[in-house]
Amino acid sequence: MTTLTLDPAPADPGGSDQPVRRPAAPPAVLARALAAGALAAALFPGSRLGAGTVAVAVAIALATPSGRRWRTPSGVVFAAVATGLVAVAALRDADWLVALCLTAALATWSLLLSGGATFPATLFGAVAVPLHLPSAVPWLLRPLAGLGSSERRSSLLPAIRGSALALVLVAVFGGLFVTADAAFRDLVARVLPDLDALSSARLVVLVAAASFVGAAALVAGATALSRAVPPYAGRVLRRVEWVLPLLVLGLLFAAFVTVQLTVLFGGRDHVLSTAGLTYAEYARQGFGQLVAAAVLTLGVVAVAVRLTPRSDRVAQALLAVLCLLTLVVLASASRRLGLYEQEFGFTRLRLSVDGAIGWLAVVLLLVLAAGVRPRADWLPRAVVLSAAGGLLLFAAGDPDARIAERNVERFAATGELDLGYLAGLSADAVPALQRLPEPERSCVFRAIGTPPPDGWTAVNLARVQAREAFAKRPPGGCPLSLRPDPYR
């Protein structure tokens, strides 16, 4: 395969000031891009996200020229996680969750194609494919500019003639079969969308999907980004310059955790016995500790490893203590939020914060596993993979369904229920909401509404299950108010 370059105009290695022109896209890449674009144009416009979304994403990935990075153990893991994140579109109905998963899948796939081992290279690699979208179309169309040459005509004209002949044959014989048999006509009508409708939208989707293939091919064909970690060239501090601040900071952390044990793990009794302290304040206080302790500790570790000797065991021990004490604070924040959820139920925000706490704990453990040396070449990609894998596990847990289940259980125990909030959930929550008594169940079901039938391109497991639940027990009347509780 022709070697590609990420730089739009790389410097001439021979010393010339004239930029080296990027090689034109191979005809095979253009053909793959157009095929993936045509599939996306046929499936996407006028259809909800579902099985068609997964099919288009897989087609775009398969259309990208494969490289060595796909065939490494880490490449297989990245590809599997990206595929799982895309598959969420066919399993879950919650728009917010599907949007997060598709975005994370794109970032994971982009990083897989780009390579990179340092944190800057990893951050760039996660957005490398979107950044190359503007240059993808001109690069893909450049081979068409050379159709006038005899060599280009001899290589492309046979494929063009064959494609045109195939279209003519399909149009003639397909038209005969469609008019000859009603069952076949109905099958074609179900399989093929109405190509006369949404023609402008289909053209936009075709160009967008083809651009993704082109951008991915540019990134995949480029040299891996910064796989070697450059050595630090700045001044390394003397021991007294870094031991003293790290030791004092570690003692401060230890004193805080020791003194605040009652606050950290006091639980419900502490909240109720402290004047003016509500569950909301307790949870917010814990989350503030999470942000201040975890993020700042990671920042301290990142700076300290730049300014301390790489092999100094004292520095590694002090930084490890900071990470361990931060894990205690994360446990505190998780405990506080758990008490809040026990009292007021689950929401999307609360579950998302739970997931963020867990991911930050994983990052701290990864830093500890790297010997608190963020320059370990595997750490940046492991951090990104932990975020993508964590989101995949979060989606597999079906957050909207968990929210519904927890709030139904809370209603059975306390008689309190925020109907307005439950009415805003997606079809994912419908099976769990079947357990609500009447009229609460009918009120929530009426607000959610029966999901309309989906064509095969929009098949979605959650909507299928929701339609079955509505058909089994249709909602009745609703005499209750569905306004959300602002104090939750």
N, C-alpha and C positions, 0 to 999 in steps of 0.2 A: 504494500500500500504506500502511496506517496506520503512522505513525511510532511506534516503540516506544522505550522507555527502559530503560537498565540499572538505574537506581535503583528500589528497591521502592516508595519514597514520595518522589519528587522534590519539592523546595520549590516553592511557588507563586511564579512570577516577579513577580506583582503585590504581593508583600509579605505575603500572608496566612500565618498560622502553620499553617493546615490543609494537610496533604499532598495532592498531586494524585494521584488514583487512576489507576493504570496502565490504559490502554485494554484492553478484553477482546480475546481472541484472535479473529481473523477466522475465520468458519466454514470457509473453505478450508484454513487452517492446521490446524485440528482434524481435518478429513477426511484431509489428507495424513499427519498424525501417526498416525491410526488405521490408515491403509493400510500405512504402513511398519511399525507395530507388529504388524499381522496377519501381514505377510510374515515378520518376525523370529520370531514365535511359531510359525509353521509350519515354519521351517527350522532354528532353533537347538537347541531341547531334544532330547536324545537323539542328537545328531549331532556329529562331530568338526569342528574348524575346517577349512574348505576353500572350495570355490567358493561355497557358501551364505553364508559370512561376507562375501565380497566383494560378493555381490548385496545383502545387507542393508545393508552400509555405503554402497554407492552409492545404494540406495533412500532411506536416511536423508538423505544429502547432497542428493539431488534433491528431497526433500520440503521442504527448508528454503527459504523464500522467497528468491529470488535478489536480490542487490543490486549496487551499483556495484563493490564490491570484487572480485567474481568476474571483472569484465570489464577489469581493468587488467593490464598485462604481468606485474607481480609476482604478482597474483592468479592468473593462469594457471599460473605456475611453482609457487606454493604448492599449487594444486589438483592439478597433475600429480604433485608429490612425494608428497602425501598419498595419492593414488590408487595410486601405485606401492608405497608402504608397506603399504597394505591388501592389495594383490595378493600380497604375500609369503605370506599365509595359504593361498593356493592353490598355491604353488610350493615352499615349504619345510615340513619336518615338525618341525624343532627347536622345541620349545615355548618355550624361552628367547628364541630369535630372533624368533618370531612375536609373543610378548608385547611385546618391545621395539618392534617395528615398529608394532603396533597402537596402543600408547601414544603413540609419536611421531606417528603419523598423526592421532590425536585432537588432540594439541597443535598440530600444523601447521594443521589445519582450524579449530580454535578461534581461532588467531591470524589466519588469513585472514578470518574473520568479524568479529573484534573491531577490527582495525586497531591503530594505535598506533605511535609512532616512538621514544619514549624507552625506556630499559632497564626502568624500573618498569612502564610501560604494556605493554611486550612480554611481560614475565614474567606480568603479570595476564592479558593476552590469551591466552596459551598455556593457561590453565586457566579461562578465562571460561565456556566451555560446561559443564564439570563443576560449577562453582560455582553455576550457575543451574538445575541439575537440581531442587533442592527446590521452587523456585517455578514450575517449568514446568507441573506437573500442575494446580495450582489455576488458573493462568492459562488453560490449555487448556480446562478444564471450566467456566470462568465463563460462556461463552455459553449453556450449558445452563440456567443459573439464570434466564435471561430467556425461557424457552420459553413462559411464560404470556402474554407480550405478543402482540398480534395481528400486529405487524410481524415479530417473530421467528418466529412460527408460519408465516407466509406465506412466509418465506425458507427455512425448514428442512424443513417438512413434506413438500414435494414430493420432496426428496432422500431423506428417510426412507422415504416410500411407494415410490419407485422402487427403493431398495436392498432393501426387504422383498420386493417383487414379483420382483426378480431372483433372490433367494435361493430363493423358492418354485419358480420355474421351473427353476432349476438342480437343486434337490432332486428334483423330479418327473421331469423328462426324464433327468437323470443317473442316477437310480435305474433307470429303464426300460432305458437303454442298458447299464448295468453288468450287469443281470440277463439281457440279451439276448445278449451277446457275451462270451465268456471272454477273448479277446485284449484287448478294451477294458477289461475288469475288471482284468486284470493290469497294463495301462498305468496306470490310475487308482491302483492299489495302489502302484505304484512311484513315481508322481509325488507323490501326496498322502500325508503321514504319517498315522499312526494318531492321530486327534484325541481318542480316548478315553484314551490314555495320556499321562502327564506333563501333565495339564491344569493343575495348579497352576503348574508351571514355565513353561508357555506363557503363562499369565496374567501372571506376573512379567516375562517377556521382552517381552510386548506393552506393558506399562506402561513398562518401561525404554526401549524403542526410541521409543515415542511421546514420552517425556520428553526424550530427546535432540533430537528434532525441535523440541519446544517451546522448550527451552533455546537451541538454535541460532537459532531464529527471534527470540527475545528479543535475543540478542547481535547478530545480523545487522541487526536493525532499529534498533539504537542508534546514537547519534552516535559517530563514530570516536574512539578513545581517545587523547588527548594527541598529536595529530599534530604540533603545534608544540612545539619544544623550549624550555622556559622559560629565560630568561636567569639566569645565576648572580648572586645578589644579595650574596654574601659578600665578604670582603676579598680582594683580589688581592695576593699577596706582591710585595715589591720584588725586583729582579733578584738581589741578593746572597743573598737568603733562599732562592731556589730553585736558582740556578746552582751554588752550592757543594755541596749534597747530591746533586744530579743528576750533577755532574761527578765527585764522589768515587765515587758508585755505579757510574758508567760505567767509571771506571778500575779499580775492584775487579773488575767483570765481565771487563774486558779482561785483567787480570792473571791471573785464575782460568783463563780459556780458554787464555792463552799458556802458563802453567806446566803446566797439566793436559793438554796436547796428547797426551802419551804415554798418559795414562789414558783420554782421550776416544776416541782412535782406535787405541789399542795393539792391540786385538783379542785373538785367541787367544794369541799369544806373550806379551803382557803378563800375561794371566790366569795362564798356566802358570808364568811366571817370578817371580810375586809370591807370597811365602810366605804361606800361610793364606788366599789369595783364591780362592774357588770361583766357578763360573759363577753360582750363585744369588746370592751376595753382590754380584758384579759387576752383575747385572741390577737388583737391588734398589737399589744405590747410584745407578745411572743413573735409575731411576724416581723416587727421592727428589729428585734434581736437577731432574727434570721438574716435579714438584709445586712445589718451592720456587722455581725460577726462573721458570717460565711463569706460575703463578698470582700470585706476588708481583709480577712485572713488570707484569702486566696491572693489578693493584691500584695499583701506583705510577703507571702511566700515567693511570688513572682519577682519582686524587687530584691529580696534577700539573696536568692540564688544567683543573681547577677553581680552582687557586690561582695559575696563571700567566697572563699576558696571551695572549689568543687568537691574536694575529698575530705573536707573538715567534718568530722563526726559530731562535734559539739553543735555546729550549726544545724546539721540534719536532725539531731535530737531535739533541739529547741523548736525547730519548725514543726517537727512531728507532734510535739506536745501541743502546740497551737492548733493543729488540725484536729487532734483528739478532743481538746476542750471545746472546739467549735462544734464537733459532733454532739456533745452534750447539750449545747445550746439549741441545736437543731431538734434534738429529742424533746426539749422543753417546748419549742414552738409547735411541734407536732402534737404534743399532749394538750396544749392550750386550745389549739384549733379543734382537737377531738372533743373536748368538753363543750365547746361552742356548738359543734354539730350534734352532740347528744341532746342539747337543750333546744335547738332551733331547727334541726334537720339539715339535710344536704342541699347545696346549690351548686351550679356549675363553677362559680368562682371558688367556693370552698374546696371542691374536689381538685380544681386546677392548682390551688395553693398547696394542697397535700402532695400533689405530684411534683411541684417545684421543690418542696422541701426534700422529698425523697431523691430527686435528681441531684441537688446540691450535696447531699450526703454521699451519693455515689461518686461525684467529682472529688470530694475530699478523700475518699477511700482510694481513688485512682492516683491522686497526688501522693498519698502515703505509700502506695504500691510502687510508685516510681522513685521512692526514696526522697520525696519532697524535692525532686529535681524536675521542674517543668520543661527542661530542655531534653528530656527523654523523647526519642524520635517517635515513639508509639503513642505518647500521651495526647497530643492534640486530636488525632483521629479517633482515639478512644473516647474522648470527651464528647465529640460530635456523635459518634455511634451510640453512646449511652443516652444522649438526648433523643435521638431518633428511635432507638429501641424502647426507651421509656415511654415515648408517645404511643408507640405501637401497642405496648402492654396496657396503657391507659385506655386506648380505643377498644382493645379486646375486652376490657372490663365493662364496657357499655355504660358510660357515665350517666346518660339520661335515665337508663333503666335503674341504675343504682340509686339515683336521686329519688325516683318514684318509689322504689321499694322501701327506702329509709323513711320517707315521709308517710307512707301508708302504715308502717310499723309504729311510727310516732303518733299517728292519729288514733290507732287502736289502743295505745297506751295512755295518751293524754287527752284525746278528743280535740286536739288543736291541728289545724290544717290550713295551709295557704293555697286555696284553690286557684287564685290568680296566677301564682308562680307555676303550679303544675300544668295549668292550661297553656302555658307557653313552651312546654317541652315538645320534643319531636315524636314521631311515630315509634321511636325506640322504646319509649316509656309505656306504650299502650298495654302490652301484656301484663306488666306489673300493676298498672292502674285498674286492671279488671278486679282486683281484690277490694277496691273501695266499696263501701255500702252505698245504697241509694239515699238521697238524690245526688250525693257528691260525685259518684262515678259518672252519671249522665251529664252533669254540668261540665266536668273536665273533658269528656269525650266529645260533647258538642263543640267545645271551644277548639279542641285539636282538629276535629273533622276527619271524615273518612278519606284516606289517601286515594286519589284517583287511580284508575287502572294504568299500568305502565306497559309500554311496548317492550319488546325483548331488549332493546338497547338501553332501557332504563330499569331493568330488573334489579330489585333491591330487596334483600331478605327482610329487613325491618318493616318495610311497607307491606310486604306480603303477609307477614305475621299480624300486622295491625289490621289489615282488611279482614283477615280471618276472625280476629277478635271482635270487630264491629259486626260482622255477619252473624257470629254466634250469639252476641247479646247487644242488640242495637240500643242506643241511648234513648232515654225517655225525656220527660220534661225537666226543667231546671228552675227552681224557685229561689236559688241562692245567688249572692253577689260574687263576682269573679275578680274583684279588684285585689291586686297584690298587697300583702302586708308590708308597709314601708319600714317597720321596726324590726324586721328579721335580718 
